[in-house]
Amino acid sequence: MRLLKNSQLNMVILAFLVILSFISVGFAIGQEIFWLAGFLFVLGFMIMGYGLKLKRQQNT
């Protein structure tokens, strides 16, 4: 018996990447690499937007 379907597994991976991106923002700020923090912040929102787009397509 499979615990997660493939689409659910993709959503879990995307959620993990978003969380990792925002954690990395904190690390980059701590190291005073502000351009990297900005990039990771935007990347986190881009991944989140992609996940929301997939979810919306899945529901229709």
Secondary structure, 3 states (H helix, E strand, C coil): CCCCCHHHHHHHHHHHHHHHHHHHHHHHHHCCCHHHHHHHHHHHHHHHHHHHHHHHHHHC
